[in-house]
Amino acid sequence: ITAGLFSIRPIVSDLQHGNLNIFMMIYIALALALYIRHRDFWAGILLALAIVTKLTPALLLVYFLYKRAWRVCLGAGVGLLLVFILIPSLYLGFGENIEHLTSWFNMLVAPYALHGYATLEVDNQSLYSVALRLGSHIGILNLQYMPTEEAFNAGVENMARPATFLGRLLKPALAAPIVLALGWLCRSRWKSQRDPRLLLEFGMVLIAMLLLSERTWDHHATTLPIVFLGVWYVLTCVDFSDRFRSWFVA
């Protein structure tokens, strides 16, 4: 019930936007449920559906690679091959499907991943976007705005990146500590996939997914219900001290 109450805001926001993030959350939840039940290959298939719906769940695939969950990775690879290449190509033709994938990559992936651009709208609460806005506001960053034609092709008008080479080190400087912290915090090899602490690891990856994304609007936070569920389940079902529970809830 508590996790549900915490989750109302992002769920309602996604419904208002008419977006696909609720479906992404469902696919991720099913993937994690299958993984906990030792159905690793099918967990990978559902993870592939989440990645196709929204690219950011690819961080979960990196997590499973790091944890050496090879059957999950195999399932994800097969799923991505099916939903990215095989099924669309059967319907559209191989050439047209590749053309659409290239257009999608150039529109949604390349501006941020390759060129360091991010949307500057105040609704965008990704760590990189917030840093760009604050750095520009206090005068420590000069911004270079994306040319109008490129921004039109990307579908977002207000995109910018640091104007200098040194400024463009901001993105890896923000991302590297998060990735290193995840690697350290998720380093344990649990004896059972039903260990409740795995839910906390999943939660950390999902939070990192929101922080590292180029755009994190309120309706992108629909993965947080999984985080809340993990946190409250662990608090109520794991033998923590009353002092720790009181501190955590506060």
C-alpha positions as CSV (number, residue, x, y, z in Angstrom):
1,I,0.0,0.0,0.0
2,T,2.8,2.4,0.9
3,A,4.6,1.7,-2.3
4,G,1.4,2.3,-4.2
5,L,0.8,5.7,-2.5
6,F,4.4,6.7,-3.4
7,S,3.8,5.7,-7.0
8,I,0.6,7.7,-7.7
9,R,2.4,10.9,-9.0
10,P,4.5,9.3,-11.8
11,I,1.7,6.9,-12.9
12,V,-0.8,9.8,-13.2
13,S,1.7,11.9,-15.0
14,D,2.4,9.3,-17.6
15,L,-1.3,8.8,-18.2
16,Q,-1.7,12.5,-18.7
17,H,1.1,12.6,-21.2
18,G,-0.2,9.6,-23.1
19,N,3.3,8.1,-23.1
20,L,4.6,4.5,-23.1
21,N,6.5,4.5,-19.8
22,I,3.9,2.5,-18.0
23,F,4.4,-0.3,-20.5
24,M,8.2,0.0,-20.0
25,M,7.7,-0.3,-16.2
26,I,5.4,-3.4,-16.7
27,Y,8.0,-5.1,-18.9
28,I,10.8,-4.4,-16.4
29,A,8.7,-5.6,-13.5
30,L,7.9,-8.8,-15.4
31,A,11.5,-9.3,-16.3
32,L,12.6,-9.0,-12.6
33,A,9.8,-11.2,-11.5
34,L,10.9,-13.9,-13.9
35,Y,14.5,-13.5,-12.9
36,I,13.7,-14.0,-9.2
37,R,11.8,-17.2,-10.2
38,H,14.9,-18.5,-12.1
39,R,13.4,-18.1,-15.5
40,D,16.4,-16.2,-16.8
41,F,15.9,-16.5,-20.5
42,W,12.4,-15.2,-20.5
43,A,13.5,-12.4,-18.2
44,G,15.9,-11.4,-20.9
45,I,13.1,-11.4,-23.5
46,L,11.0,-9.1,-21.4
47,L,14.0,-6.8,-20.8
48,A,14.4,-6.6,-24.6
49,L,10.8,-5.4,-24.9
50,A,11.5,-2.7,-22.2
51,I,14.6,-1.6,-24.1
52,V,12.7,-1.3,-27.4
53,T,10.0,0.7,-25.7
54,K,12.4,3.1,-24.1
55,L,16.2,2.9,-24.6
56,T,17.2,3.7,-21.0
57,P,16.5,0.1,-19.6
58,A,19.6,-0.9,-21.5
59,L,21.4,-0.1,-18.2
60,L,19.7,-3.1,-16.7
61,L,21.3,-5.2,-19.5
62,V,24.7,-3.8,-18.5
63,Y,23.8,-4.8,-14.9
64,F,23.1,-8.4,-15.8
65,L,26.3,-8.5,-17.9
66,Y,28.2,-7.3,-14.8
67,K,26.4,-9.9,-12.6
68,R,27.3,-12.6,-15.2
69,A,23.7,-13.6,-15.6
70,W,24.4,-15.0,-19.0
71,R,21.0,-16.6,-19.7
72,V,19.3,-13.3,-19.1
73,C,21.8,-11.6,-21.5
74,L,21.2,-14.4,-24.1
75,G,17.4,-13.9,-23.8
76,A,17.8,-10.1,-24.2
77,G,20.0,-10.6,-27.3
78,V,17.5,-12.9,-28.9
79,G,14.7,-10.6,-28.0
80,L,16.5,-7.5,-29.4
81,L,17.3,-9.4,-32.6
82,L,13.6,-10.3,-33.0
83,V,12.0,-6.9,-32.2
84,F,14.7,-4.7,-33.7
85,I,15.5,-6.6,-36.9
86,L,13.5,-9.7,-37.7
87,I,9.9,-8.9,-37.0
88,P,9.9,-5.3,-38.4
89,S,11.9,-6.5,-41.4
90,L,9.3,-9.1,-42.2
91,Y,6.6,-6.4,-42.2
92,L,8.5,-3.4,-43.7
93,G,11.4,-5.0,-45.6
94,F,15.0,-5.1,-44.4
95,G,16.1,-1.9,-46.1
96,E,13.2,0.2,-44.9
97,N,13.6,-1.1,-41.3
98,I,17.3,-0.2,-41.3
99,E,16.4,3.2,-42.6
100,H,13.9,3.7,-39.8
101,L,16.4,2.5,-37.2
102,T,19.0,4.9,-38.5
103,S,16.6,7.8,-38.4
104,W,15.6,6.9,-34.9
105,F,19.3,6.7,-33.8
106,N,20.1,10.0,-35.3
107,M,17.0,11.7,-33.7
108,L,17.0,10.3,-30.2
109,V,20.4,8.7,-29.4
110,A,23.2,10.5,-31.3
111,P,22.5,14.1,-30.1
112,Y,23.2,13.1,-26.5
113,A,25.3,10.0,-26.6
114,L,27.7,11.2,-29.4
115,H,27.5,15.0,-29.3
116,G,26.6,15.9,-25.7
117,Y,23.4,17.8,-26.3
118,A,20.6,17.9,-23.8
119,T,17.2,19.6,-23.6
120,L,17.2,22.6,-21.3
121,E,13.5,22.7,-20.4
122,V,13.1,23.1,-16.6
123,D,10.9,20.0,-16.6
124,N,13.9,18.0,-17.6
125,Q,15.4,16.8,-14.3
126,S,18.2,14.5,-15.6
127,L,21.4,15.2,-13.8
128,Y,23.2,16.4,-16.9
129,S,20.4,18.8,-17.9
130,V,20.2,20.3,-14.5
131,A,24.0,20.8,-14.4
132,L,23.9,22.5,-17.8
133,R,21.1,24.9,-16.6
134,L,22.8,25.7,-13.3
135,G,26.3,26.0,-14.8
136,S,25.0,28.4,-17.5
137,H,23.0,30.4,-14.9
138,I,25.9,31.1,-12.6
139,G,28.3,31.8,-15.5
140,I,30.7,28.8,-15.3
141,L,29.4,27.2,-18.5
142,N,29.0,28.7,-21.9
143,L,26.5,26.8,-24.0
144,Q,26.4,26.0,-27.7
145,Y,22.8,25.6,-29.0
146,M,22.0,23.0,-31.5
147,P,21.5,24.4,-35.0
148,T,17.8,25.0,-35.8
149,E,17.6,22.3,-38.6
150,E,19.3,19.7,-36.4
151,A,17.0,20.5,-33.5
152,F,14.0,20.3,-35.8
153,N,15.1,16.8,-36.9
154,A,15.7,15.8,-33.3
155,G,12.1,16.9,-32.4
156,V,13.2,19.2,-29.6
157,E,13.8,22.9,-30.1
158,N,15.9,23.9,-27.0
159,M,19.0,21.6,-27.0
160,A,22.4,22.7,-26.0
161,R,25.9,21.5,-24.9
162,P,28.9,23.1,-23.3
163,A,30.7,25.3,-25.9
164,T,34.3,24.2,-24.9
165,F,36.2,21.0,-24.9
166,L,36.7,21.2,-21.1
167,G,33.0,21.9,-20.6
168,R,32.2,18.7,-22.6
169,L,34.0,16.7,-19.9
170,L,31.0,17.5,-17.7
171,K,28.9,14.6,-19.0
172,P,31.5,11.8,-18.3
173,A,32.4,13.5,-15.1
174,L,28.8,13.2,-13.9
175,A,28.3,9.7,-15.3
176,A,31.5,8.0,-14.1
177,P,31.0,8.3,-10.3
178,I,27.4,6.9,-10.7
179,V,28.6,4.0,-12.8
180,L,31.5,3.3,-10.4
181,A,29.3,3.5,-7.4
182,L,26.8,1.1,-9.0
183,G,29.7,-1.3,-9.7
184,W,30.9,-1.2,-6.1
185,L,27.4,-1.4,-4.5
186,C,26.3,-4.3,-6.8
187,R,29.5,-6.3,-6.5
188,S,28.1,-9.0,-4.2
189,R,27.2,-12.4,-5.6
190,W,24.1,-13.5,-3.8
191,K,23.5,-17.2,-3.2
192,S,19.9,-17.0,-4.2
193,Q,18.1,-14.9,-6.8
194,R,15.3,-14.6,-4.2
195,D,17.5,-12.7,-1.9
196,P,15.5,-9.5,-1.1
197,R,18.7,-7.4,-1.3
198,L,18.6,-8.0,-5.0
199,L,15.5,-5.7,-5.1
200,L,17.6,-2.9,-3.7
201,E,20.2,-3.5,-6.4
202,F,17.5,-3.3,-9.1
203,G,16.3,-0.1,-7.4
204,M,19.7,1.5,-7.6
205,V,20.0,0.7,-11.3
206,L,16.6,2.1,-12.0
207,I,17.4,5.4,-10.2
208,A,20.8,5.6,-12.0
209,M,18.8,5.1,-15.2
210,L,16.8,8.3,-14.5
211,L,20.0,10.2,-13.5
212,L,22.0,9.2,-16.5
213,S,19.3,9.7,-19.1
214,E,19.4,12.8,-21.4
215,R,15.8,13.7,-20.5
216,T,14.1,12.8,-17.3
217,W,10.6,14.3,-17.1
218,D,8.1,13.5,-14.4
219,H,6.4,10.9,-16.6
220,H,9.7,9.0,-17.1
221,A,9.7,8.2,-13.3
222,T,7.2,5.4,-13.8
223,T,10.0,2.9,-12.9
224,L,10.0,4.3,-9.4
225,P,7.1,2.1,-8.2
226,I,9.5,-0.9,-8.6
227,V,12.0,1.0,-6.4
228,F,9.4,1.8,-3.8
229,L,8.2,-1.7,-3.7
230,G,11.7,-3.1,-3.2
231,V,12.5,-0.6,-0.5
232,W,9.3,-1.2,1.5
233,Y,9.4,-4.9,1.1
234,V,13.0,-5.1,2.4
235,L,12.1,-2.8,5.3
236,T,9.2,-5.0,6.4
237,C,10.5,-8.5,5.6
238,V,14.2,-8.3,6.4
239,D,15.4,-8.4,10.0
240,F,16.7,-4.9,10.5
241,S,16.8,-3.2,13.9
242,D,14.0,-0.9,14.9
243,R,16.5,1.9,15.1
244,F,17.5,1.4,11.5
245,R,13.9,1.2,10.4
246,S,13.0,4.4,12.2
247,W,16.0,6.3,10.7
248,F,15.2,5.0,7.2
249,V,11.5,5.9,7.4
250,A,12.3,9.4,8.7
